[in-house]
């Protein structure tokens, strides 16, 4: 298990305990804060970054590390950003905006 996964699991546990939130709920409105909290725990790890899709219809922040994509619902990462669960659930919105995520 890499350091990013460990940090995501730790922050998820904290959010669950403190706010009673599931990872899916964390991704709806707190994704940026969640990513920043994770990044704070892994600040000594090289090449971890916070990314976002910067859309006027649908915004989401995630972490990128060693060519994998992570968020509260994908603590072990996915190979393609479009495979993050939040994007899979909202594919029709991304298609309507012709989002780069699907390319």
RALINGI-V41433 format. One record per pair of residues at least 4 apart in sequence whose C-alpha atoms are under 6 Angstrom apart, sorted by the first residue. I is the first residue (numbers start at 1). J is the second residue. Records with the same first field share a line. If there is no record, write none. Layout:
# RALINGI-V41433
I: J / J
This chain:
# RALINGI-V41433
5: 75 / 76
7: 38
8: 12 / 38 / 75
14: 18
15: 19
16: 20 / 21
21: 25
23: 72 / 73
26: 30 / 31
27: 31
30: 34
31: 61
32: 61
39: 43
48: 64 / 65
49: 63 / 64
50: 62 / 63
51: 61 / 62 / 63
52: 60 / 61
53: 59
54: 59
55: 59
62: 70 / 71
63: 69 / 70
64: 68 / 69
68: 77 / 78 / 79
69: 77 / 78 / 81
70: 74 / 75 / 77
71: 75
82: 87 / 101 / 102
87: 91
94: 99
